[in-house]
Amino acid sequence: MRRALCLIAGLFVLTVATAATVPPQSGFLDTYPTLQPDAKHPGSFIYIAPGGSLKGFTKVQIDPILVWYAKDSTYQGIDPNELSAVTENLRKALIKHLEPKYPVVDTAGPNVLRLRLAVTNVTAEKKKRGILGYTPVGFVISTAKNAATAGPNLNISSATLEAELLDSSGKQLAVVIDPLEGQDVQKENLTWADIGKVLDAAGTRLRARLDSDNP
């Protein structure tokens, strides 16, 4: 049965991270189980419930994706419209691999796999603007760029992905906590697009495991 959920170990891993200890609990999860380092993906931590399985799940419910800034983050705010664009794009990165075979639904049910996800401990700062950024032309360019990337003009130095899979009764099937650092993607800083790539890969792996367990 453990094999049935082995995808969770690498579900949200972008690259090899260097964290040696579990990140502080953000409070996103109602219950934080005992997490173990993932031997296949150093830096990521996992929990798989005894006897857990994805067999029988034919639909997926994805809760609204949350974004939580770290208390010591220089930047704490985000425009509601920008936040909506960010989370919607992250959601799309997941579901494009699931549908139409595994419809994404809004309500729980006996064959519905529930996914809860948050980007927590986000440490960010506003990018500095050059003189062009203060001109009307510069504003138009900046706005167009933000719309294209679906996120504010930020430098994200670190973030943590927290994911939880539950069955229809609310039983916790698996948990993944993956600290993401800018250096882990050979870049000084992360972007929302980088985090989107993590979820794009997660959607691929989740679809593959659902297919494997439900031939």
N, C-alpha and C positions, 0 to 999 in steps of 0.2 A: 504494500500500500504506500510505503514511503516513496517508491519510484513514481507513483501517480502524481505526486506534488513536487518532484525534484526540479521542475522548471522554476519554482518560486525562488530557488537559490540564486538564479541568475536573471530573474525577471526584470529587475530594475537596475542592473549594473551597466554603467556606461564604459568604464575602464577599470583597471586595477587601482584600488585606492590604498592608502597607507595607514588608515586609522587602525589602532590596535585595541581600542576599547569602544564599547557601545556608547553612542552619543547620549547626552542627557535626555531624559524623557521630556518630550514637548507637551504632553497632555492630550495629544491627538487621539491616541488609542485609549479606550476605556480600561483595557487590561493589557499590561505589558508582560508577556510571558518571559520565561528564561530563554534568552537568545544565545545562539552559539555562532562562533565565527564560521563563515563558509569557506571550507578548504579549497573549493574550486575558484572562488572569487575573493581573494584576500581584501579585507576592508569592509566587506558586506556581512551583515548578521541576519540569521534566519531562525525561525521556529516553524516546525511542521508538527501538527497535532498527530498523536498516535492513531494509526489507522486511517489517516486522511486520504481522501480520494476525490477526483473530479468526475468520476463515473456518474452518469445520469443527469448531469447538468446540460441543459439545452439552450438556456438563455442566460444573459448576464445583466445584472443591475449595477450601474456605476454611480455611486453617490457623487454629489457635487465635489469637485476637487478644491481643496483648500490651500491657501498660501499663508504661511505664518512667518513673520520676520523675527529674527533673533532680538532679544532685548537690547543687546549692545550694537545692533546694526546702525550705521550712520544714517541710513535711509529707512524710514518707517512707514511712509505713506505710499499709496498707489491709487490713481484715479479709478473710480468704480468701473468706468467703461473700459479702461485698459485691463483691469483685473479680469473682467468678464471675457475680454478677447483672449487673454493669456490662458485662462482655465478652459475655455471652449476649444482652443487649439490643442491643448494637452489632451483633452477628452477625445477629440477627433483622431489624434495620433494613435490612441488605443483602439477605438472601435472600428476603424477602417479595415482592420484585419479580422474582425469577428463577424461582421455582417456580410452576407445575409444568412449564413448558416446558423449563427448564434445571435439572434436578435438581441439588441440592447434595449431593455425595458425599464420602466419607471417604478414598478412595484415588485415586491417580493412574491415568491411562489415556491411550490415544492421542487421545481426543477431549475430554479434560478440561483446562479452563483452571484453573490454580492461582493463587490470590490469597493473598498474604501481607500482613498489615497490623499496624501497631503504632501506638499513641499514645505518643510519646516526648517527652522534654524537658518533662515535666509539672511545672509550678511551682505549688504549691498550699499552702494553709494552712487549718487548721481554722476554721470559723466560730465566732465567740464566742457563747456562750449567755447569755441573760438569766437572771434568777432562776428563771423558770418551768422552765428547762431542767434545774434541779437537783432538781426535785420529782418524785415518782412520776408525776403527771399529765403533767408536761412530758416525761418520758422516753417515755411511751406515745405522745404526739403526735409527738415527734421520730422515734421508731422507725417509726411509720406513714408519716411523710413520706418517710423514707429508702427504705422498701419501695416506695413509689409511684414514686419517681424512680430506683430501682435504682442508688443510689450513695451514698457517704458524704457527710456534711454539710460540704462543702468549698467554698472559694473557689479557683477555678482561674484564675490570672492569665494563663497561657500554656501552649501545648502544640503539638506538631508531629505531623502525620499523615504516616506513611511507608507507602507502598503499592508492591507489586511484583507484576507479572503474569508468570507463567512458563508455558511449554508443558510437555508430558509429559516431555521430555528434561531439563528444568531450565533451558532457555535463557531468559534474561531478555528479555521482550518489551517491557516498559515499567516505568518507575519514576516515582512522583509523590512529591514532598516538599512539604508545605504547612504553613507556620507559621501557627498560629491565635493571635490575640491577642484579649483581652477587648474592646478598643475596636473590633475589626472587626465585632462584632455589636451595636454601639451599647449595650454593657453594660459595667459595670466589670469583671465577671468572667465567665468561661465556666462552663458546667455540663456534666455528662455528657450531659444531655438535648440541649444545643446540639451536642455532638460527634455524638450519635446522629442529629441532623437532617442532618449532613454525609453520613453513611453511608446514610441513607434516600435522599437525592438521588443518591448514588453508585449505589445499586442500580437506580434508575430509568434513569440514563444507561447503565449497563452493559447492562441489558436491551434498551434501544433500539438500542445498537450491535450486540449479538449478533443481534437481529432483522434489522438492516440488512445485516449481512454473511452471514447465513444465511437468506435468504428461503425 
